Amino acid sequence: MLDPALLDTHPLLRDAAPAARRELAARGVERRYAAGETIFAAGSPSRGLFVVVEGRVRVTRLGAGGRGRVVHVEGPGGTLGEVPLFDGGGYPATAVAAASTRCLVFGRDALGAAIAAEPALAWALLRRLASRVRHLVDRLDDLTAQRTTARLAAHLLERAAAARGRDFTLGGTQAEVAEELGTVREVVVRGLRALRAAGAIRPVARGRFALGDERELRRRAGRE
């Protein structure tokens, strides 16, 4: 059983109806983790919703080549473990305490009882989950844009080499180049803007460019 005062550390819990708060306090537990300690591992069964009261948690997932990629980072007020709580599967990623961390943990029974006492709590939980999904989609878009910029930089290096010191074009419309690179025109426009801002290329005339800092362009293409 939790001290009800602990629920005041999080807006979602603090603003819950008295009946829901009683269920959460009666059924929730407090857990402490040392820096570097694993809170839950990818694939392990759900142990409930984790509410971060103190500390910092990094949630990571193994990517290609076995390298860990940060999915999101949570501090006080953050929540963890929503996905398996609702879909019944295992955790899709691993959560590790980046500092000494304290969490409140609420299992399915605790949340089920609290939602039965206050149905509006379910909407609050879904809003948090939807916000997480939106953040991940935005992050995916950013990563995709970065990879596309690398492909665009490599394309420009090839165009510059073919021009043999003269100014060069993209070799097609922005839409055609986007299709060739496997993206959309807007991402190519952002990539060109980023490369110009970095001094890697410079505009000469409409649709024509010259090399600026070739080393920077090569670095952006992953060739340095």
Summary of the structure (lengths in Angstrom):
residues: 224
radius of gyration: 24.4
end to end distance: 57.3
largest distance: 75.4
contacts: 677
relative contact order: 0.12
helix: 50%
strand: 23%
